Amino acid sequence: MLTKTKKSKIVKDVQVHATDTGSPEVQIAILTKRIDDLASHLKKNTKDNHSRRGLLQMVADRKSQMKYLEKKSPKRYSALVKKVGLKK
């Protein structure tokens, strides 16, 4: 689970401007962190199917956000992929 301090640190790392909290970059970075946390949880708890469903929803949401960002601004997309450490 993301605490308020962890979330604010993630936002500060990828925000576009000073008051940015909802840009695609921020949303993708937060989703990526949540996905990583949930994936590690599922490695320990293999039978937790409710969390697995949530993980799949988050992955699909991140994918659509990334597709949108890539279409709108390829420069911002490539910069975000490098910052967050995702592969296409």
Legacy VTK file of the C-alpha trace (Angstrom):
# vtk DataFile Version 3.0
C-alpha trace
ASCII
DATASET POLYDATA
POINTS 88 float
0.000 0.000 0.000
1.261 3.461 -0.858
1.638 5.848 2.040
1.132 9.549 1.606
4.877 10.245 1.732
5.753 7.571 -0.834
3.037 8.827 -3.156
4.181 12.454 -2.871
7.771 11.403 -3.607
6.634 9.567 -6.758
4.611 12.611 -7.844
7.565 14.963 -7.305
9.809 12.749 -9.422
7.609 12.764 -12.526
5.360 15.828 -12.322
5.206 18.142 -15.318
4.731 21.374 -13.334
4.653 22.390 -9.673
0.975 21.664 -8.989
0.683 18.599 -11.211
-1.155 15.698 -9.603
-3.194 14.170 -12.415
-1.161 14.173 -15.612
-0.691 10.845 -17.387
2.925 10.730 -16.214
1.904 10.947 -12.567
-0.896 8.418 -12.963
1.377 5.941 -14.740
4.125 6.302 -12.124
1.692 5.719 -9.251
0.124 2.741 -10.999
3.567 1.280 -11.655
4.482 1.459 -7.971
1.160 -0.073 -6.938
1.594 -2.843 -9.517
5.087 -3.642 -8.209
3.830 -3.799 -4.621
0.884 -5.989 -5.512
3.024 -8.302 -7.637
5.346 -8.920 -4.696
2.291 -9.592 -2.494
1.003 -12.130 -4.997
4.343 -13.955 -5.051
3.860 -14.701 -1.355
0.086 -15.238 -1.516
-0.495 -17.209 -4.671
-4.155 -18.013 -3.974
-5.269 -14.394 -3.500
-7.437 -14.178 -6.595
-9.201 -10.967 -5.584
-5.893 -9.112 -5.532
-4.898 -10.766 -8.793
-8.016 -9.339 -10.441
-7.142 -5.877 -9.106
-3.623 -6.257 -10.440
-4.899 -7.095 -13.908
-7.193 -4.056 -13.835
-4.299 -1.801 -12.845
-2.092 -3.208 -15.612
-4.853 -2.595 -18.164
-5.383 0.952 -16.875
-1.648 1.699 -17.048
-1.511 0.312 -20.567
-4.320 2.586 -21.746
-2.714 5.600 -20.033
0.593 4.833 -21.735
-1.085 4.393 -25.101
-2.766 7.793 -24.670
0.488 9.496 -23.697
2.384 7.888 -26.570
-0.237 9.145 -29.020
-0.381 12.676 -27.560
3.323 13.277 -26.936
5.964 10.716 -27.923
8.704 12.828 -26.290
7.002 12.809 -22.893
6.258 9.110 -23.311
9.868 8.144 -23.937
11.063 10.333 -21.053
8.579 8.679 -18.715
9.586 5.173 -19.782
13.201 6.011 -18.905
12.269 7.605 -15.547
9.975 4.833 -14.374
11.990 2.019 -15.905
9.327 0.439 -18.091
9.812 -1.379 -21.349
7.509 -1.083 -24.280
LINES 1 89
88 0 1 2 3 4 5 6 7 8 9 10 11 12 13 14 15 16 17 18 19 20 21 22 23 24 25 26 27 28 29 30 31 32 33 34 35 36 37 38 39 40 41 42 43 44 45 46 47 48 49 50 51 52 53 54 55 56 57 58 59 60 61 62 63 64 65 66 67 68 69 70 71 72 73 74 75 76 77 78 79 80 81 82 83 84 85 86 87
